[in-house]
């Protein structure tokens, strides 16, 4: 057995087995030949069970996430890109600069080395793109049939750069509600490939780290009150959460909400509402109206924010009930945009 594990991993046809999770030679080889090879950095390379990190002067921001998308690879990304981008964005939405990530991998017995290598390489590439380092991690192997291929759990650490608290509790009457781009790209793309549905136009996930764009927004609009990335439940669920936390009413303009034509067509075909479909590379910015143009200009300076637009405001007239979201429709009417009822798109992040 030991002679077998002296050989290089067969990255073309080999698979993970239970010995790779036993903590012995096979585990060490898996870590060295896949994880450490791609994620190398000054902290991870020390080989500790944790990471000894330098001090930072600003308040520490931390977030954690779990990633269980199916399928693991989809147009525009994969579970590795999703894990890093999602963690980076969660830290950034707290008004912080992401710095470090910890990652744990739950791998199902029989998972191909080739796919694992591809996913870890994607994580490393996305981390470089975001300016963060994966500084510590862990791997576990579960029996065949108990892991759905691969789960990734992450924690992100950063330093706050905003001069004041940014949270869902800070929305104020009269604020502008902005989004950085089109809604529903990720959820629609994942569902389409999961169900084997072909459309005339290519649907792609928007999975991307938003740390640099967030910093630009905070420089341009220093009085931003709320930052959020509308992931599970999409724009509708996220705005309902903000309205509830702040005790305000939100009024949207349906005609202003950007949705790509291919996403709108796919959602119509599938019986979905793009306002409830997940996004993994978009942000909501709620700021004073007099800073809205500056925030929009900052977002539009990035490819991910090229479609940034104001989609509504925090009601200051009393026409929207507290903790509610309403929308002026394209037909001139008005309707409630309620919380998601049930499960529209399972296993998408």
Buried (B, 14 or more C-beta within 10 A) or exposed (E): EEEEBEEEBEBEEBBBBEBBBEEEBBBBBBBEBBBBEBBEBEBBEEEEEEBEEEEBEEBEBBBEBEBBBBEBBBBBBBBBBBBBBBBBBBBBBBBBBBBBBBBBBBBBBBBBBBBBBBBBBBBBBBBEBBBBBBBBBEBBBBEBEEBBBBBBBBBBBBBBBBEEEBBBBBBBEBBBBBBBBBBBBBBBBBBBBBEEEEEEEEBBBBBBBBBBBBBBBBEBBEBBBBBBBBBBBBBBBBBBBBBBBBEBBBBBBBEBBBBBEBBBBBBEEBEBBBBBBBBBBBBBBBBBEEBBBBBBBBBBBBEBBEBBBBBBBBBBEEEBEEBBBBBBEEEEEBEEBEEBEEEBBEEBB
